């Protein structure tokens, strides 16, 4: 793991992330919250960095009593032609937004997550890119503060080791790292990595909600 990870996590936890929220991301957040509200404000699942949205669809099917929002910043990925079923679940929404703003807007609105997935994020493997990995980014304390059943997956073991260590550092919860050998593929990357005989890794943590943290 990166030798400066613990210091970076501590530094971000001790400071306030003041990047201005753009109007576009605020509008996207408000639109998604309106759809969630109209659906009855079911327990909320966030698929962070959903890509084309197949993982969002799988999660909506897996958790029919929840509402699942997939967020990605790429209009191209969200618009790609993928094989969608004839009937799209009513608890399923994809929206284009920058996750850094979207996560902070959730926290500002005091909305806690029931489940939170970060599936195969860009690993930024070079040593100087620690700050671009989510656990090394200033927004990571916000991610932890949103609570819920958090899960991160990657084919790069170091990324998951670092994510687990950062989660433990901020939450005080021991977060194990485990392989994904028995799981069905729910994203295109997951399917591609399995077809190439990659070992897949994940870490999971039951994080307290904002109300429980008080």
SEFI-64354 format. One line per field, with one value per residue (C-alpha): x, y, z; residue in one letter. Coordinates in nm, 2 decimals. Layout:
N
px = [X|...] $
py = [Y|...] $
pz = [Z|...] $
res = [A|...] $
END
This chain:
214
px = [0.00|0.10|0.32|0.14|-0.21|-0.28|-0.14|-0.35|-0.67|-0.60|-0.54|-0.86|-1.06|-0.93|-1.01|-1.32|-1.35|-1.46|-1.47|-1.78|-2.07|-2.16|-2.52|-2.53|-2.46|-2.70|-2.97|-2.90|-2.91|-3.24|-3.39|-3.28|-3.42|-3.75|-3.78|-3.68|-3.93|-4.21|-4.11|-4.18|-3.83|-3.75|-3.41|-3.16|-2.88|-2.61|-2.41|-2.12|-1.96|-2.22|-2.08|-2.34|-2.57|-2.59|-2.47|-2.75|-3.00|-2.87|-2.88|-3.24|-3.34|-3.15|-3.31|-3.67|-3.77|-3.49|-3.45|-3.12|-2.95|-2.66|-2.44|-2.17|-2.01|-1.99|-2.28|-2.12|-2.12|-2.48|-2.60|-2.43|-2.64|-2.65|-2.89|-3.17|-3.47|-3.81|-3.93|-3.71|-3.76|-3.95|-3.68|-3.40|-3.26|-2.94|-2.82|-2.52|-2.33|-1.99|-1.97|-1.76|-2.05|-2.32|-2.18|-2.15|-2.50|-2.63|-2.45|-2.57|-2.93|-2.87|-2.96|-2.80|-2.75|-2.88|-2.62|-2.33|-2.13|-1.81|-1.75|-1.42|-1.32|-1.03|-0.73|-0.49|-0.20|0.09|0.24|0.18|-0.19|-0.29|-0.51|-0.71|-0.81|-1.13|-0.98|-0.70|-0.94|-1.06|-1.42|-1.35|-1.46|-1.80|-1.83|-1.78|-2.02|-2.30|-2.31|-2.48|-2.35|-2.05|-1.88|-1.58|-1.46|-1.15|-0.92|-0.63|-0.57|-0.37|-0.67|-0.89|-0.63|-0.59|-0.97|-1.02|-0.74|-0.89|-1.23|-1.09|-0.90|-1.20|-1.47|-1.29|-1.44|-1.22|-1.27|-1.16|-1.05|-1.19|-1.19|-1.51|-1.47|-1.83|-2.01|-2.20|-2.08|-2.29|-2.08|-1.91|-1.57|-1.64|-1.74|-1.43|-1.19|-1.34|-1.31|-0.94|-0.89|-0.83|-0.87|-1.13|-1.13|-1.37|-1.40|-1.73|-1.82|-2.14|-2.10|-2.31|-2.57|-2.54|-2.80|-2.61|-2.28|-2.42] $
py = [0.00|0.36|0.47|0.81|0.67|0.70|1.06|1.16|1.02|1.19|1.52|1.51|1.40|1.71|1.96|2.09|2.02|2.35|2.29|2.48|2.26|2.33|2.43|2.13|1.88|2.05|2.03|1.66|1.59|1.77|1.58|1.24|1.32|1.42|1.08|0.90|1.10|1.02|0.65|0.67|0.74|0.37|0.28|0.43|0.24|0.44|0.28|0.52|0.54|0.31|0.33|0.20|0.12|-0.26|-0.28|-0.04|-0.26|-0.58|-0.40|-0.28|-0.64|-0.77|-0.52|-0.46|-0.30|-0.03|0.25|0.23|0.54|0.49|0.80|0.85|1.16|1.03|1.10|0.87|0.57|0.64|0.65|0.34|0.07|-0.22|-0.51|-0.39|-0.61|-0.52|-0.42|-0.17|-0.19|0.10|0.13|0.21|0.55|0.65|1.01|1.21|1.40|1.44|1.20|1.45|1.69|1.43|1.27|1.60|1.71|1.38|1.46|1.82|1.70|1.46|1.16|0.83|0.54|0.19|0.04|0.20|0.04|0.16|-0.11|-0.12|0.25|0.38|0.24|0.52|0.28|0.53|0.62|1.00|0.93|0.84|1.16|1.04|0.71|0.76|0.66|0.91|1.19|1.47|1.35|1.01|1.13|1.22|0.88|0.72|0.96|0.86|0.53|0.21|-0.13|-0.01|-0.23|-0.16|-0.41|-0.41|-0.65|-0.47|-0.60|-0.30|-0.07|-0.28|-0.31|0.06|0.12|-0.12|0.05|0.39|0.27|0.12|0.44|0.66|0.44|0.23|-0.08|-0.37|-0.41|-0.74|-0.80|-1.10|-1.26|-1.27|-1.61|-1.72|-1.40|-1.36|-1.08|-0.76|-0.51|-0.54|-0.49|-0.77|-1.01|-0.91|-0.96|-1.30|-1.41|-1.31|-1.52|-1.22|-1.26|-1.01|-0.85|-0.66|-0.50|-0.44|-0.24|-0.18|0.19|0.39|0.63|1.00|0.98|0.69|0.89|1.16] $
pz = [0.00|-0.04|0.24|0.27|0.27|0.65|0.66|0.36|0.50|0.83|0.66|0.46|0.77|0.96|0.69|0.52|0.15|0.00|-0.37|-0.50|-0.62|-0.98|-1.08|-1.32|-1.05|-0.81|-1.08|-1.14|-0.77|-0.73|-1.03|-0.89|-0.54|-0.70|-0.86|-0.54|-0.35|-0.60|-0.56|-0.19|-0.05|-0.03|0.13|-0.10|-0.29|-0.47|-0.76|-0.77|-1.11|-1.27|-1.63|-1.87|-1.58|-1.60|-1.24|-1.14|-1.31|-1.14|-0.80|-0.87|-0.94|-0.64|-0.40|-0.52|-0.19|-0.23|-0.48|-0.68|-0.83|-1.07|-1.11|-1.38|-1.51|-1.87|-2.10|-2.36|-2.11|-2.00|-2.36|-2.49|-2.65|-2.40|-2.37|-2.15|-2.06|-2.19|-1.85|-1.66|-1.28|-1.13|-0.86|-1.11|-1.21|-1.39|-1.39|-1.51|-1.24|-1.09|-0.79|-0.59|-0.59|-0.57|-0.26|-0.08|-0.18|-0.03|0.30|0.30|0.26|0.55|0.33|0.45|0.22|0.29|0.05|-0.14|-0.42|-0.58|-0.85|-1.04|-1.02|-1.21|-1.01|-1.08|-1.02|-1.04|-0.70|-0.76|-0.83|-0.47|-0.45|-0.75|-0.59|-0.40|-0.06|-0.11|-0.24|-0.01|-0.06|0.11|0.46|0.30|0.14|0.49|0.65|0.42|0.60|0.50|0.37|0.17|-0.09|-0.32|-0.59|-0.81|-0.99|-0.83|-0.48|-0.36|-0.43|-0.21|0.06|0.07|0.06|0.35|0.55|0.49|0.59|0.91|0.99|0.96|1.10|1.36|1.20|1.10|0.73|0.57|0.22|0.03|-0.31|-0.53|-0.68|-0.62|-0.72|-1.05|-1.28|-1.25|-1.45|-1.80|-1.63|-1.39|-1.67|-1.88|-1.58|-1.50|-1.87|-1.85|-1.53|-1.31|-0.94|-0.82|-0.47|-0.26|0.08|0.27|0.57|0.76|0.82|1.07|0.93|1.00|1.28|1.44|1.42|1.65] $
res = [X|X|X|X|X|X|X|X|X|X|X|X|X|X|X|X|X|X|X|X|X|X|X|X|X|X|X|X|X|X|X|X|X|X|X|X|X|X|X|X|X|X|X|X|X|X|X|X|X|X|X|X|X|X|X|X|X|X|X|X|X|X|X|X|X|X|X|X|X|X|X|X|X|X|X|X|X|X|X|X|X|X|X|X|X|X|X|X|X|X|X|X|X|X|X|X|X|X|X|X|X|X|X|X|X|X|X|X|X|X|X|X|X|X|X|X|X|X|X|X|X|X|X|X|X|X|X|X|X|X|X|X|X|X|X|X|X|X|X|X|X|X|X|X|X|X|X|X|X|X|X|X|X|X|X|X|X|X|X|X|X|X|X|X|X|X|X|X|X|X|X|X|X|X|X|X|X|X|X|X|X|X|X|X|X|X|X|X|X|X|X|X|X|X|X|X|X|X|X|X|X|X|X|X|X|X|X|X|X|X|X|X|X|X] $
END
